Amino acid sequence: MTIFIVILVLLVASLYVFLQQEQFGKRPSGARLARIKNSPNFKNNSFQNLSFTPDLTEGVSMFSVLKEFLFNKNEFKKPSQVIPSTKTNLKELNPEENIVVWFGHSSYFIQIDGKKILVDPVLSPTASPVSFTTKAFEGTNIYTTDDFPEIDYLFISHDHWDHLDYQTIKKLKPKIQKVITGLGTGAHFEHWGFDTQLILEKDWHETVTLEDGFIVNTVPARHFSGRSFKRNKALWLSFVLQTPSFKIFIGGDSGYDTHFAEIGKQFGPFDLAFLENGQYDKSWKYIHMMPEEVLQAATDLKTKALFPVHSSKFTLANHNWEEPLSKISELAQSSEIQLITPIIGEKTDINTKKIFVKWWEFSI
């Protein structure tokens, strides 16, 4: 019994020390926490979704989810070959171009109306606090922080590891002019050495007036947050970006709900919408959209074009790795919405009418 207690104490102590690493960030405190407590979306000591949102679907247990994920022998959850990609020189772009470059999963660069924007960059080889899990697919991690020019606006939708990468953010820090994110997430950035004057933390339904005719409205998403065991101490959100020439929806992770139609009614139509499409499962249908819901969300938003993200770099669900793009491509055939599905690293004009090659079929 004594030996068991000693081992247990050592394990708990080791876990505590592990969680003190800088990469885990900080929970809000002081004036930041006081502001959070005044938010109408912060109740019972945590942020809440607009609708009741259980982590797991009714009748599903955490044990069954873990069992399926760990022991599911689906060999197609990862690609059998190197993912095709290309490399665009981001430092030598024509400043007059309005383009998007996707880096896999939910990371992408936008140059629009003279501004350079980066969204949820994860350039590390893993999307996890430990290096042996959630590894990037071969061929998807071709960019480094050295490849980036100065970034006018960094958008962070929430603080999960596959959207907020400590190593990437620390290395990009000298290049970032402003950070736009949800309430509470700024505590991580401040802990990582960012000047608080550069961090714009917002609740849902707030407006940020930026330079040169750029306006951001923060809008709801249906998800959760947290980098360790404590959840929902920082807010998850999406963004409506209005530039002098375009209106773009920058969607964070979200289950489907009525908020998409409400955003479309208030701010639509959109020229382009980035929506998560991947890492879904019937067992957690409230926090990630299924492909048919992605197309419905795009319709609700009244967008002309849809850029599906949140796929093709990490395995975080049990579906085949290429399934998200295969399904959304099939569904979009019956829609007037332009589907944008470039390979990783490809420079894509925001106003493109291009029909994209189904590059994900290389291993089918």
Secondary structure, DSSP 8 states (H G I E B T S, - for coil): -HHHHHHHHHHHHHHHHHHTSGGG-----HHHHHHHHT-TTEETTEE--SS---SS-TT--HHHHHHHHHH---GGGS-SS---B----GGG--TT--EEEE-STT-EEEEETTEEEEES---SSBSSSSTTSSB--TTS----GGG---BSEEE-----TTT--HHHHHHHGGGBS-EEEETTTHHHHHHTT--GGGEEEE-TTEEEE-GGG-EEEEE--S----SSS--SSS---EEEEE-SS-EEEE--S----THHHHHHHHH--BSEEEEE-SS--GGGTTTS--HHHHHHHHHHHTBSEEEEES-SS---SSS-TTHHHHHHHHHHTTSSSEE----BT-EEETT-------GGGGG-
